[in-house]
Amino acid sequence: QKEVEQDPGPLSVPEGAIVSLNCTYSNSAFQYFMWYRQYSRKGPELLMYTYSSGNKEDGRFTAQVDKSSKYISLFIRDSQPSDSATYLCAMKAGGFKTIFGAGTRLFVKA
Amino acid sequence: DAGVTQSPTHLIKTRGQQVTLRCSPKSGHDTVSWYQQALGQGPQFIFQYYEEEERQRGNFPDRFSGHQFPNYSSELNVNALLLGDSALYLCASLDGPNSNQPQHFGDGTRLSIL
């Protein structure tokens, strides 16, 4: 079993839809949770960064962490074609290495 | 403020050859990590360098080695290249090995093995 599980998709939605992306994990020591966006032939770009459980909102993006269920989510409101990319969840425990999910490919159709 | 820069952007090698990839960390960062990202997969941790020493290592063979210079820049070396080494190699930087801040990534070097 992988430490971090993420559905690779692809996920296709119409413009303006609310997108929900999710990851589950098995290591209860993870404390720091991140979402990265990666466009084709580019490096990962940090979108959201949260510590422990709770919600964090930044513009159209909301990150949720439920440590009791070992489940994290990223919501994108009013999705745009420019949001079409691969979304990677990532997490780490303290100063240890960051573990990534496989990434979910998202397509937003105009 | 310069972000993480990597060179070259693309390399083509043949099996058995050796390759060196280069990374300059974000300004103010002194810790560099290298990742391998195969097509359709998430990045896999190779190793981390701080104070010119390897601090952590992922599940990669000894064919993968690295170096960090006094100016914090880093190199990734891969010997005896295999077809399976074809991937995007990403460099990420941090302000200290125990930093709880998220890493900043470069755009990677795409390595193709023929």
Interface residues (C-beta under 8 A of the other chain):
Chain A: V4 Q6 P8 Y32 M34 Y36 R41 K42 G43 P44 E45 L46 Y49 Y51 L88 A90 G94 G95 F96 K97 T98 I99 F100 G101 A102 G103
Chain B: V4 S33 G40 Q41 G42 P43 Q44 F45 Q48 Q56 G58 L90 A92 P97 N98 S99 N100 Q101 P102 Q103 H104 F105 G106 D107 G108 R110
